[in-house]
Structure formats: structure tokens, C-alpha cells
Amino acid sequence: MPVNIEKKKELTKQYGKTDADTGSTASQIAILTERIRNLTGHLQTHKRDFGSRRGLLKIIGQRRRLQNYFRRKNPEAYADLIKSLELRR
């Protein structure tokens, strides 16, 4: 389930350094979190969609690696990001 363009622009505006900064770690984590939430909702209705489940697990792993990197590089910004995205980590 891709994130639509308006939602991606909103996330990059909120978490990126500039309005078009989709490459920063914080904006990437925010976009991946939105994709994970969309896929989770899809999988709650389609329980046997194993291809999407596998894609979800890959996205979760990618977000986890980005989070570990961001936590090492900037712990204060990482704590703020986790709080604003309402992640449990």
C-alpha cells in the first residue's frame, strides 16, 4: 500500500529539513511508519495475504535499521521522533 503524494509531502514537510527533503532519516522513518500502518490495516481485513505480509516484514526491518542509525547519530532528535510518531521503541 503506497503512501499517496499529499501524505508524503505532509510528512516530509513535518519531519524533513526542508519541504522536499525525502532523504533525511527522520522523514524516511515517518514515511515507512505510514506505509506500515497502511499495510497493517490491509492485513487485518485480508488475513491470508502472505505476499503483503512478507513486504510488511521487510519494511519493518528497514525502518528498524534506520531507527538504529538515527539513534546512534542523534539521540535527542530520535527521542522526539519516536514520541511524535507514537512508536513503542
Phi and psi restraints in degrees (range 20) as a CNS / XPLOR table:
assign (resid 1 and name C) (resid 2 and name N)
       (resid 2 and name CA) (resid 2 and name C) 1.0 -73.4 20.0 2
assign (resid 2 and name N) (resid 2 and name CA)
       (resid 2 and name C) (resid 3 and name N) 1.0 155.7 20.0 2
assign (resid 2 and name C) (resid 3 and name N)
       (resid 3 and name CA) (resid 3 and name C) 1.0 -84.6 20.0 2
assign (resid 3 and name N) (resid 3 and name CA)
       (resid 3 and name C) (resid 4 and name N) 1.0 131.5 20.0 2
assign (resid 3 and name C) (resid 4 and name N)
       (resid 4 and name CA) (resid 4 and name C) 1.0 -69.8 20.0 2
assign (resid 4 and name N) (resid 4 and name CA)
       (resid 4 and name C) (resid 5 and name N) 1.0 163.4 20.0 2
assign (resid 4 and name C) (resid 5 and name N)
       (resid 5 and name CA) (resid 5 and name C) 1.0 -63.1 20.0 2
assign (resid 5 and name N) (resid 5 and name CA)
       (resid 5 and name C) (resid 6 and name N) 1.0 -40.3 20.0 2
assign (resid 5 and name C) (resid 6 and name N)
       (resid 6 and name CA) (resid 6 and name C) 1.0 -65.3 20.0 2
assign (resid 6 and name N) (resid 6 and name CA)
       (resid 6 and name C) (resid 7 and name N) 1.0 -41.7 20.0 2
assign (resid 6 and name C) (resid 7 and name N)
       (resid 7 and name CA) (resid 7 and name C) 1.0 -66.5 20.0 2
assign (resid 7 and name N) (resid 7 and name CA)
       (resid 7 and name C) (resid 8 and name N) 1.0 -39.4 20.0 2
assign (resid 7 and name C) (resid 8 and name N)
       (resid 8 and name CA) (resid 8 and name C) 1.0 -65.0 20.0 2
assign (resid 8 and name N) (resid 8 and name CA)
       (resid 8 and name C) (resid 9 and name N) 1.0 -40.7 20.0 2
assign (resid 8 and name C) (resid 9 and name N)
       (resid 9 and name CA) (resid 9 and name C) 1.0 -64.3 20.0 2
assign (resid 9 and name N) (resid 9 and name CA)
       (resid 9 and name C) (resid 10 and name N) 1.0 -39.9 20.0 2
assign (resid 9 and name C) (resid 10 and name N)
       (resid 10 and name CA) (resid 10 and name C) 1.0 -63.4 20.0 2
assign (resid 10 and name N) (resid 10 and name CA)
       (resid 10 and name C) (resid 11 and name N) 1.0 -43.2 20.0 2
assign (resid 10 and name C) (resid 11 and name N)
       (resid 11 and name CA) (resid 11 and name C) 1.0 -66.6 20.0 2
assign (resid 11 and name N) (resid 11 and name CA)
       (resid 11 and name C) (resid 12 and name N) 1.0 -41.8 20.0 2
assign (resid 11 and name C) (resid 12 and name N)
       (resid 12 and name CA) (resid 12 and name C) 1.0 -69.2 20.0 2
assign (resid 12 and name N) (resid 12 and name CA)
       (resid 12 and name C) (resid 13 and name N) 1.0 -32.5 20.0 2
assign (resid 12 and name C) (resid 13 and name N)
       (resid 13 and name CA) (resid 13 and name C) 1.0 -67.2 20.0 2
assign (resid 13 and name N) (resid 13 and name CA)
       (resid 13 and name C) (resid 14 and name N) 1.0 -37.0 20.0 2
assign (resid 13 and name C) (resid 14 and name N)
       (resid 14 and name CA) (resid 14 and name C) 1.0 -78.7 20.0 2
assign (resid 14 and name N) (resid 14 and name CA)
       (resid 14 and name C) (resid 15 and name N) 1.0 -41.0 20.0 2
assign (resid 14 and name C) (resid 15 and name N)
       (resid 15 and name CA) (resid 15 and name C) 1.0 -108.0 20.0 2
assign (resid 15 and name N) (resid 15 and name CA)
       (resid 15 and name C) (resid 16 and name N) 1.0 -16.3 20.0 2
assign (resid 15 and name C) (resid 16 and name N)
       (resid 16 and name CA) (resid 16 and name C) 1.0 -83.0 20.0 2
assign (resid 16 and name N) (resid 16 and name CA)
       (resid 16 and name C) (resid 17 and name N) 1.0 171.0 20.0 2
assign (resid 16 and name C) (resid 17 and name N)
       (resid 17 and name CA) (resid 17 and name C) 1.0 -76.9 20.0 2
assign (resid 17 and name N) (resid 17 and name CA)
       (resid 17 and name C) (resid 18 and name N) 1.0 -33.7 20.0 2
assign (resid 17 and name C) (resid 18 and name N)
       (resid 18 and name CA) (resid 18 and name C) 1.0 -127.2 20.0 2
assign (resid 18 and name N) (resid 18 and name CA)
       (resid 18 and name C) (resid 19 and name N) 1.0 179.5 20.0 2
assign (resid 18 and name C) (resid 19 and name N)
       (resid 19 and name CA) (resid 19 and name C) 1.0 -68.6 20.0 2
assign (resid 19 and name N) (resid 19 and name CA)
       (resid 19 and name C) (resid 20 and name N) 1.0 -27.8 20.0 2
assign (resid 19 and name C) (resid 20 and name N)
       (resid 20 and name CA) (resid 20 and name C) 1.0 -109.0 20.0 2
assign (resid 20 and name N) (resid 20 and name CA)
       (resid 20 and name C) (resid 21 and name N) 1.0 20.7 20.0 2
assign (resid 20 and name C) (resid 21 and name N)
       (resid 21 and name CA) (resid 21 and name C) 1.0 -88.9 20.0 2
assign (resid 21 and name N) (resid 21 and name CA)
       (resid 21 and name C) (resid 22 and name N) 1.0 82.7 20.0 2
assign (resid 21 and name C) (resid 22 and name N)
       (resid 22 and name CA) (resid 22 and name C) 1.0 -87.5 20.0 2
assign (resid 22 and name N) (resid 22 and name CA)
       (resid 22 and name C) (resid 23 and name N) 1.0 -4.9 20.0 2
assign (resid 22 and name C) (resid 23 and name N)
       (resid 23 and name CA) (resid 23 and name C) 1.0 -93.7 20.0 2
assign (resid 23 and name N) (resid 23 and name CA)
       (resid 23 and name C) (resid 24 and name N) 1.0 -13.0 20.0 2
assign (resid 23 and name C) (resid 24 and name N)
       (resid 24 and name CA) (resid 24 and name C) 1.0 -69.2 20.0 2
assign (resid 24 and name N) (resid 24 and name CA)
       (resid 24 and name C) (resid 25 and name N) 1.0 153.4 20.0 2
assign (resid 24 and name C) (resid 25 and name N)
       (resid 25 and name CA) (resid 25 and name C) 1.0 -62.0 20.0 2
assign (resid 25 and name N) (resid 25 and name CA)
       (resid 25 and name C) (resid 26 and name N) 1.0 -41.5 20.0 2
assign (resid 25 and name C) (resid 26 and name N)
       (resid 26 and name CA) (resid 26 and name C) 1.0 -64.5 20.0 2
assign (resid 26 and name N) (resid 26 and name CA)
       (resid 26 and name C) (resid 27 and name N) 1.0 -42.3 20.0 2
assign (resid 26 and name C) (resid 27 and name N)
       (resid 27 and name CA) (resid 27 and name C) 1.0 -70.7 20.0 2
assign (resid 27 and name N) (resid 27 and name CA)
       (resid 27 and name C) (resid 28 and name N) 1.0 -34.2 20.0 2
assign (resid 27 and name C) (resid 28 and name N)
       (resid 28 and name CA) (resid 28 and name C) 1.0 -64.3 20.0 2
assign (resid 28 and name N) (resid 28 and name CA)
       (resid 28 and name C) (resid 29 and name N) 1.0 -42.1 20.0 2
assign (resid 28 and name C) (resid 29 and name N)
       (resid 29 and name CA) (resid 29 and name C) 1.0 -63.8 20.0 2
assign (resid 29 and name N) (resid 29 and name CA)
       (resid 29 and name C) (resid 30 and name N) 1.0 -40.3 20.0 2
assign (resid 29 and name C) (resid 30 and name N)
       (resid 30 and name CA) (resid 30 and name C) 1.0 -65.5 20.0 2
assign (resid 30 and name N) (resid 30 and name CA)
       (resid 30 and name C) (resid 31 and name N) 1.0 -42.2 20.0 2
assign (resid 30 and name C) (resid 31 and name N)
       (resid 31 and name CA) (resid 31 and name C) 1.0 -66.8 20.0 2
assign (resid 31 and name N) (resid 31 and name CA)
       (resid 31 and name C) (resid 32 and name N) 1.0 -42.3 20.0 2
assign (resid 31 and name C) (resid 32 and name N)
       (resid 32 and name CA) (resid 32 and name C) 1.0 -64.2 20.0 2
assign (resid 32 and name N) (resid 32 and name CA)
       (resid 32 and name C) (resid 33 and name N) 1.0 -36.5 20.0 2
assign (resid 32 and name C) (resid 33 and name N)
       (resid 33 and name CA) (resid 33 and name C) 1.0 -63.6 20.0 2
assign (resid 33 and name N) (resid 33 and name CA)
       (resid 33 and name C) (resid 34 and name N) 1.0 -40.5 20.0 2
assign (resid 33 and name C) (resid 34 and name N)
       (resid 34 and name CA) (resid 34 and name C) 1.0 -64.9 20.0 2
assign (resid 34 and name N) (resid 34 and name CA)
       (resid 34 and name C) (resid 35 and name N) 1.0 -41.3 20.0 2
assign (resid 34 and name C) (resid 35 and name N)
       (resid 35 and name CA) (resid 35 and name C) 1.0 -63.2 20.0 2
assign (resid 35 and name N) (resid 35 and name CA)
       (resid 35 and name C) (resid 36 and name N) 1.0 -39.9 20.0 2
assign (resid 35 and name C) (resid 36 and name N)
       (resid 36 and name CA) (resid 36 and name C) 1.0 -64.1 20.0 2
assign (resid 36 and name N) (resid 36 and name CA)
       (resid 36 and name C) (resid 37 and name N) 1.0 -41.8 20.0 2
assign (resid 36 and name C) (resid 37 and name N)
       (resid 37 and name CA) (resid 37 and name C) 1.0 -64.6 20.0 2
assign (resid 37 and name N) (resid 37 and name CA)
       (resid 37 and name C) (resid 38 and name N) 1.0 -39.6 20.0 2
assign (resid 37 and name C) (resid 38 and name N)
       (resid 38 and name CA) (resid 38 and name C) 1.0 -64.3 20.0 2
assign (resid 38 and name N) (resid 38 and name CA)
       (resid 38 and name C) (resid 39 and name N) 1.0 -45.3 20.0 2
assign (resid 38 and name C) (resid 39 and name N)
       (resid 39 and name CA) (resid 39 and name C) 1.0 -67.4 20.0 2
assign (resid 39 and name N) (resid 39 and name CA)
       (resid 39 and name C) (resid 40 and name N) 1.0 -33.9 20.0 2
assign (resid 39 and name C) (resid 40 and name N)
       (resid 40 and name CA) (resid 40 and name C) 1.0 -64.4 20.0 2
assign (resid 40 and name N) (resid 40 and name CA)
       (resid 40 and name C) (resid 41 and name N) 1.0 -42.5 20.0 2
assign (resid 40 and name C) (resid 41 and name N)
       (resid 41 and name CA) (resid 41 and name C) 1.0 -64.1 20.0 2
assign (resid 41 and name N) (resid 41 and name CA)
       (resid 41 and name C) (resid 42 and name N) 1.0 -38.6 20.0 2
assign (resid 41 and name C) (resid 42 and name N)
       (resid 42 and name CA) (resid 42 and name C) 1.0 -64.4 20.0 2
assign (resid 42 and name N) (resid 42 and name CA)
       (resid 42 and name C) (resid 43 and name N) 1.0 -42.1 20.0 2
assign (resid 42 and name C) (resid 43 and name N)
       (resid 43 and name CA) (resid 43 and name C) 1.0 -74.5 20.0 2
assign (resid 43 and name N) (resid 43 and name CA)
       (resid 43 and name C) (resid 44 and name N) 1.0 -19.4 20.0 2
assign (resid 43 and name C) (resid 44 and name N)
       (resid 44 and name CA) (resid 44 and name C) 1.0 -70.2 20.0 2
assign (resid 44 and name N) (resid 44 and name CA)
       (resid 44 and name C) (resid 45 and name N) 1.0 -30.7 20.0 2
assign (resid 44 and name C) (resid 45 and name N)
       (resid 45 and name CA) (resid 45 and name C) 1.0 -90.7 20.0 2
assign (resid 45 and name N) (resid 45 and name CA)
       (resid 45 and name C) (resid 46 and name N) 1.0 -31.0 20.0 2
assign (resid 45 and name C) (resid 46 and name N)
       (resid 46 and name CA) (resid 46 and name C) 1.0 -113.3 20.0 2
assign (resid 46 and name N) (resid 46 and name CA)
       (resid 46 and name C) (resid 47 and name N) 1.0 81.0 20.0 2
assign (resid 46 and name C) (resid 47 and name N)
       (resid 47 and name CA) (resid 47 and name C) 1.0 -67.2 20.0 2
assign (resid 47 and name N) (resid 47 and name CA)
       (resid 47 and name C) (resid 48 and name N) 1.0 -24.3 20.0 2
assign (resid 47 and name C) (resid 48 and name N)
       (resid 48 and name CA) (resid 48 and name C) 1.0 -101.9 20.0 2
assign (resid 48 and name N) (resid 48 and name CA)
       (resid 48 and name C) (resid 49 and name N) 1.0 18.5 20.0 2
assign (resid 48 and name C) (resid 49 and name N)
       (resid 49 and name CA) (resid 49 and name C) 1.0 -86.3 20.0 2
assign (resid 49 and name N) (resid 49 and name CA)
       (resid 49 and name C) (resid 50 and name N) 1.0 83.2 20.0 2
assign (resid 49 and name C) (resid 50 and name N)
       (resid 50 and name CA) (resid 50 and name C) 1.0 -75.6 20.0 2
assign (resid 50 and name N) (resid 50 and name CA)
       (resid 50 and name C) (resid 51 and name N) 1.0 -25.7 20.0 2
assign (resid 50 and name C) (resid 51 and name N)
       (resid 51 and name CA) (resid 51 and name C) 1.0 -66.3 20.0 2
assign (resid 51 and name N) (resid 51 and name CA)
       (resid 51 and name C) (resid 52 and name N) 1.0 -43.6 20.0 2
assign (resid 51 and name C) (resid 52 and name N)
       (resid 52 and name CA) (resid 52 and name C) 1.0 -68.2 20.0 2
assign (resid 52 and name N) (resid 52 and name CA)
       (resid 52 and name C) (resid 53 and name N) 1.0 -33.6 20.0 2
assign (resid 52 and name C) (resid 53 and name N)
       (resid 53 and name CA) (resid 53 and name C) 1.0 -63.4 20.0 2
assign (resid 53 and name N) (resid 53 and name CA)
       (resid 53 and name C) (resid 54 and name N) 1.0 -40.9 20.0 2
assign (resid 53 and name C) (resid 54 and name N)
       (resid 54 and name CA) (resid 54 and name C) 1.0 -65.2 20.0 2
assign (resid 54 and name N) (resid 54 and name CA)
       (resid 54 and name C) (resid 55 and name N) 1.0 -41.4 20.0 2
assign (resid 54 and name C) (resid 55 and name N)
       (resid 55 and name CA) (resid 55 and name C) 1.0 -62.4 20.0 2
assign (resid 55 and name N) (resid 55 and name CA)
       (resid 55 and name C) (resid 56 and name N) 1.0 -38.4 20.0 2
assign (resid 55 and name C) (resid 56 and name N)
       (resid 56 and name CA) (resid 56 and name C) 1.0 -62.2 20.0 2
assign (resid 56 and name N) (resid 56 and name CA)
       (resid 56 and name C) (resid 57 and name N) 1.0 -43.7 20.0 2
assign (resid 56 and name C) (resid 57 and name N)
       (resid 57 and name CA) (resid 57 and name C) 1.0 -64.1 20.0 2
assign (resid 57 and name N) (resid 57 and name CA)
       (resid 57 and name C) (resid 58 and name N) 1.0 -35.9 20.0 2
assign (resid 57 and name C) (resid 58 and name N)
       (resid 58 and name CA) (resid 58 and name C) 1.0 -67.2 20.0 2
assign (resid 58 and name N) (resid 58 and name CA)
       (resid 58 and name C) (resid 59 and name N) 1.0 -40.1 20.0 2
assign (resid 58 and name C) (resid 59 and name N)
       (resid 59 and name CA) (resid 59 and name C) 1.0 -66.1 20.0 2
assign (resid 59 and name N) (resid 59 and name CA)
       (resid 59 and name C) (resid 60 and name N) 1.0 -39.7 20.0 2
assign (resid 59 and name C) (resid 60 and name N)
       (resid 60 and name CA) (resid 60 and name C) 1.0 -62.0 20.0 2
assign (resid 60 and name N) (resid 60 and name CA)
       (resid 60 and name C) (resid 61 and name N) 1.0 -42.1 20.0 2
assign (resid 60 and name C) (resid 61 and name N)
       (resid 61 and name CA) (resid 61 and name C) 1.0 -64.2 20.0 2
assign (resid 61 and name N) (resid 61 and name CA)
       (resid 61 and name C) (resid 62 and name N) 1.0 -39.9 20.0 2
assign (resid 61 and name C) (resid 62 and name N)
       (resid 62 and name CA) (resid 62 and name C) 1.0 -64.6 20.0 2
assign (resid 62 and name N) (resid 62 and name CA)
       (resid 62 and name C) (resid 63 and name N) 1.0 -42.6 20.0 2
assign (resid 62 and name C) (resid 63 and name N)
       (resid 63 and name CA) (resid 63 and name C) 1.0 -65.5 20.0 2
assign (resid 63 and name N) (resid 63 and name CA)
       (resid 63 and name C) (resid 64 and name N) 1.0 -38.2 20.0 2
assign (resid 63 and name C) (resid 64 and name N)
       (resid 64 and name CA) (resid 64 and name C) 1.0 -62.8 20.0 2
assign (resid 64 and name N) (resid 64 and name CA)
       (resid 64 and name C) (resid 65 and name N) 1.0 -41.7 20.0 2
assign (resid 64 and name C) (resid 65 and name N)
       (resid 65 and name CA) (resid 65 and name C) 1.0 -64.6 20.0 2
assign (resid 65 and name N) (resid 65 and name CA)
       (resid 65 and name C) (resid 66 and name N) 1.0 -41.3 20.0 2
assign (resid 65 and name C) (resid 66 and name N)
       (resid 66 and name CA) (resid 66 and name C) 1.0 -64.7 20.0 2
assign (resid 66 and name N) (resid 66 and name CA)
       (resid 66 and name C) (resid 67 and name N) 1.0 -38.2 20.0 2
assign (resid 66 and name C) (resid 67 and name N)
       (resid 67 and name CA) (resid 67 and name C) 1.0 -64.6 20.0 2
assign (resid 67 and name N) (resid 67 and name CA)
       (resid 67 and name C) (resid 68 and name N) 1.0 -43.0 20.0 2
assign (resid 67 and name C) (resid 68 and name N)
       (resid 68 and name CA) (resid 68 and name C) 1.0 -61.0 20.0 2
assign (resid 68 and name N) (resid 68 and name CA)
       (resid 68 and name C) (resid 69 and name N) 1.0 -42.3 20.0 2
assign (resid 68 and name C) (resid 69 and name N)
       (resid 69 and name CA) (resid 69 and name C) 1.0 -62.9 20.0 2
assign (resid 69 and name N) (resid 69 and name CA)
       (resid 69 and name C) (resid 70 and name N) 1.0 -46.8 20.0 2
assign (resid 69 and name C) (resid 70 and name N)
       (resid 70 and name CA) (resid 70 and name C) 1.0 -65.8 20.0 2
assign (resid 70 and name N) (resid 70 and name CA)
       (resid 70 and name C) (resid 71 and name N) 1.0 -36.0 20.0 2
assign (resid 70 and name C) (resid 71 and name N)
       (resid 71 and name CA) (resid 71 and name C) 1.0 -66.7 20.0 2
assign (resid 71 and name N) (resid 71 and name CA)
       (resid 71 and name C) (resid 72 and name N) 1.0 -37.6 20.0 2
assign (resid 71 and name C) (resid 72 and name N)
       (resid 72 and name CA) (resid 72 and name C) 1.0 -68.8 20.0 2
assign (resid 72 and name N) (resid 72 and name CA)
       (resid 72 and name C) (resid 73 and name N) 1.0 -41.0 20.0 2
assign (resid 72 and name C) (resid 73 and name N)
       (resid 73 and name CA) (resid 73 and name C) 1.0 -80.2 20.0 2
assign (resid 73 and name N) (resid 73 and name CA)
       (resid 73 and name C) (resid 74 and name N) 1.0 -37.1 20.0 2
assign (resid 73 and name C) (resid 74 and name N)
       (resid 74 and name CA) (resid 74 and name C) 1.0 -148.6 20.0 2
assign (resid 74 and name N) (resid 74 and name CA)
       (resid 74 and name C) (resid 75 and name N) 1.0 81.9 20.0 2
assign (resid 74 and name C) (resid 75 and name N)
       (resid 75 and name CA) (resid 75 and name C) 1.0 -62.9 20.0 2
assign (resid 75 and name N) (resid 75 and name CA)
       (resid 75 and name C) (resid 76 and name N) 1.0 -34.7 20.0 2
assign (resid 75 and name C) (resid 76 and name N)
       (resid 76 and name CA) (resid 76 and name C) 1.0 -68.8 20.0 2
assign (resid 76 and name N) (resid 76 and name CA)
       (resid 76 and name C) (resid 77 and name N) 1.0 -45.8 20.0 2
assign (resid 76 and name C) (resid 77 and name N)
       (resid 77 and name CA) (resid 77 and name C) 1.0 -66.6 20.0 2
assign (resid 77 and name N) (resid 77 and name CA)
       (resid 77 and name C) (resid 78 and name N) 1.0 -33.7 20.0 2
assign (resid 77 and name C) (resid 78 and name N)
       (resid 78 and name CA) (resid 78 and name C) 1.0 -63.1 20.0 2
assign (resid 78 and name N) (resid 78 and name CA)
       (resid 78 and name C) (resid 79 and name N) 1.0 -44.1 20.0 2
assign (resid 78 and name C) (resid 79 and name N)
       (resid 79 and name CA) (resid 79 and name C) 1.0 -63.0 20.0 2
assign (resid 79 and name N) (resid 79 and name CA)
       (resid 79 and name C) (resid 80 and name N) 1.0 -40.8 20.0 2
assign (resid 79 and name C) (resid 80 and name N)
       (resid 80 and name CA) (resid 80 and name C) 1.0 -64.8 20.0 2
assign (resid 80 and name N) (resid 80 and name CA)
       (resid 80 and name C) (resid 81 and name N) 1.0 -40.6 20.0 2
assign (resid 80 and name C) (resid 81 and name N)
       (resid 81 and name CA) (resid 81 and name C) 1.0 -64.4 20.0 2
assign (resid 81 and name N) (resid 81 and name CA)
       (resid 81 and name C) (resid 82 and name N) 1.0 -44.5 20.0 2
assign (resid 81 and name C) (resid 82 and name N)
       (resid 82 and name CA) (resid 82 and name C) 1.0 -62.9 20.0 2
assign (resid 82 and name N) (resid 82 and name CA)
       (resid 82 and name C) (resid 83 and name N) 1.0 -40.2 20.0 2
assign (resid 82 and name C) (resid 83 and name N)
       (resid 83 and name CA) (resid 83 and name C) 1.0 -66.9 20.0 2
assign (resid 83 and name N) (resid 83 and name CA)
       (resid 83 and name C) (resid 84 and name N) 1.0 -41.9 20.0 2
assign (resid 83 and name C) (resid 84 and name N)
       (resid 84 and name CA) (resid 84 and name C) 1.0 -73.6 20.0 2
assign (resid 84 and name N) (resid 84 and name CA)
       (resid 84 and name C) (resid 85 and name N) 1.0 -30.4 20.0 2
assign (resid 84 and name C) (resid 85 and name N)
       (resid 85 and name CA) (resid 85 and name C) 1.0 -86.2 20.0 2
assign (resid 85 and name N) (resid 85 and name CA)
       (resid 85 and name C) (resid 86 and name N) 1.0 -6.7 20.0 2
assign (resid 85 and name C) (resid 86 and name N)
       (resid 86 and name CA) (resid 86 and name C) 1.0 59.0 20.0 2
assign (resid 86 and name N) (resid 86 and name CA)
       (resid 86 and name C) (resid 87 and name N) 1.0 48.3 20.0 2
assign (resid 86 and name C) (resid 87 and name N)
       (resid 87 and name CA) (resid 87 and name C) 1.0 -95.2 20.0 2
assign (resid 87 and name N) (resid 87 and name CA)
       (resid 87 and name C) (resid 88 and name N) 1.0 153.8 20.0 2
assign (resid 87 and name C) (resid 88 and name N)
       (resid 88 and name CA) (resid 88 and name C) 1.0 -82.6 20.0 2
assign (resid 88 and name N) (resid 88 and name CA)
       (resid 88 and name C) (resid 89 and name N) 1.0 -15.9 20.0 2
